[in-house]
Amino acid sequence: MEVKDGPIEPEFPITLGGKEYKLAYPLPAIWALEDISGFDILSGDITLEFWNKTKTSRRTKFVAQLCWAGLQPNYPGLKFSDVAALISLKNFAYVEAIVSRSFTAWMNSEKKEETERPTQGNG
């Protein structure tokens, strides 16, 4: 796998408070999400069944955490409280759809890279 300098890919646009931001979920963003949410994301703590049974208050907080973590690679000084303040019941469905789609795309690309990663041979 070639290491590239340049923008983080893929990035997903999201508009919050009238300003466009870019979401991305490389490993440091996933680790930040694990730290703030308490979930072991890489071990599969969040499943579709779990998500569907989650209480609304916990779900809204997790969506805000997911949004904040996805903004960290491009906006590392952005505080969770600042991101949460940009999410309301009025735009929640929009934010949830964008962060879910972008996070799923990143997780699928991470899994794809793991399966395509060459193994070290003995010779």
C-alpha positions as CSV (number, residue, x, y, z in Angstrom):
1,M,0.0,0.0,0.0
2,E,1.4,3.4,-1.1
3,V,1.5,6.2,1.5
4,K,0.3,9.5,0.0
5,D,0.6,13.0,1.1
6,G,-2.5,15.2,0.4
7,P,-6.1,15.3,1.4
8,I,-7.7,12.6,3.4
9,E,-9.9,10.4,1.2
10,P,-12.7,9.9,1.0
11,E,-14.1,13.1,2.5
12,F,-17.9,13.7,2.8
13,P,-19.3,17.2,2.9
14,I,-21.7,18.2,5.6
15,T,-23.3,21.6,6.2
16,L,-23.6,22.7,9.9
17,G,-24.6,26.1,10.9
18,G,-24.5,27.3,7.3
19,K,-20.9,26.3,6.9
20,E,-19.6,23.3,4.9
21,Y,-17.3,20.9,6.6
22,K,-15.6,17.7,5.4
23,L,-16.1,14.4,7.3
24,A,-13.4,11.7,7.3
25,Y,-12.9,8.6,9.4
26,P,-9.3,7.4,9.3
27,L,-8.1,5.4,12.4
28,P,-7.4,8.4,14.6
29,A,-11.0,9.5,14.1
30,I,-12.3,6.1,15.0
31,W,-10.1,6.1,18.1
32,A,-11.4,9.5,19.1
33,L,-14.9,8.1,18.6
34,E,-14.1,5.2,20.9
35,D,-12.7,7.5,23.5
36,I,-15.7,9.9,23.6
37,S,-18.4,7.3,23.2
38,G,-17.0,4.4,25.3
39,F,-17.9,1.9,22.5
40,D,-15.3,-0.4,21.0
41,I,-16.1,0.4,17.5
42,L,-13.4,-1.7,15.8
43,S,-14.6,-4.8,17.7
44,G,-18.2,-4.4,16.5
45,D,-19.9,-2.9,19.6
46,I,-22.3,-1.0,17.3
47,T,-24.5,-3.4,15.3
48,L,-27.7,-2.7,13.4
49,E,-29.7,-4.6,16.0
50,F,-28.1,-2.5,18.8
51,W,-28.7,0.7,16.8
52,N,-32.4,-0.1,16.3
53,K,-32.9,-0.8,20.0
54,T,-31.0,2.3,21.3
55,K,-33.0,4.9,23.2
56,T,-33.4,8.2,21.4
57,S,-31.3,10.3,23.9
58,R,-28.4,7.9,23.5
59,R,-28.7,7.7,19.8
60,T,-28.7,11.5,19.3
61,K,-25.6,11.8,21.5
62,F,-23.8,9.1,19.6
63,V,-24.7,10.8,16.3
64,A,-23.2,14.0,17.6
65,Q,-20.1,12.1,18.8
66,L,-19.8,10.4,15.4
67,C,-20.1,13.8,13.7
68,W,-17.4,15.3,16.0
69,A,-15.0,12.4,15.4
70,G,-15.4,12.6,11.6
71,L,-14.5,16.3,11.8
72,Q,-11.4,15.9,13.8
73,P,-9.0,15.0,10.9
74,N,-9.7,18.2,9.1
75,Y,-10.7,20.5,12.1
76,P,-8.7,19.2,15.1
77,G,-9.5,22.2,17.3
78,L,-13.3,21.8,17.0
79,K,-14.7,20.9,20.4
80,F,-17.5,18.3,20.9
81,S,-19.7,20.9,22.6
82,D,-19.3,23.2,19.5
83,V,-20.3,20.4,17.1
84,A,-23.2,19.3,19.4
85,A,-24.5,22.9,19.4
86,L,-24.8,22.8,15.6
87,I,-27.1,19.8,15.7
88,S,-30.8,20.2,16.6
89,L,-33.9,18.2,16.2
90,K,-34.6,20.2,13.0
91,N,-31.4,18.9,11.3
92,F,-30.8,15.7,13.2
93,A,-32.1,13.4,10.4
94,Y,-29.9,15.1,7.9
95,V,-26.8,14.8,10.2
96,E,-27.5,11.2,11.0
97,A,-27.9,10.3,7.3
98,I,-24.6,12.0,6.3
99,V,-22.5,10.7,9.2
100,S,-23.9,7.2,8.9
101,R,-23.2,7.1,5.2
102,S,-19.7,8.5,5.5
103,F,-18.7,6.4,8.5
104,T,-20.0,3.2,6.8
105,A,-18.0,4.1,3.6
106,W,-14.9,4.5,5.7
107,M,-15.4,1.3,7.6
108,N,-16.0,-0.6,4.4
109,S,-12.8,0.9,2.8
110,E,-10.8,0.0,6.0
111,K,-12.0,-3.6,5.8
112,K,-11.3,-3.7,2.0
113,E,-7.7,-2.4,2.6
114,E,-7.2,-5.1,5.3
115,T,-8.1,-7.9,2.8
116,E,-6.0,-6.4,0.1
117,R,-3.0,-5.8,2.2
118,P,0.0,-7.9,1.0
119,T,1.5,-10.4,3.3
120,Q,5.2,-10.6,4.0
121,G,6.8,-13.6,2.4
122,N,9.9,-15.5,3.4
123,G,12.1,-14.9,0.5
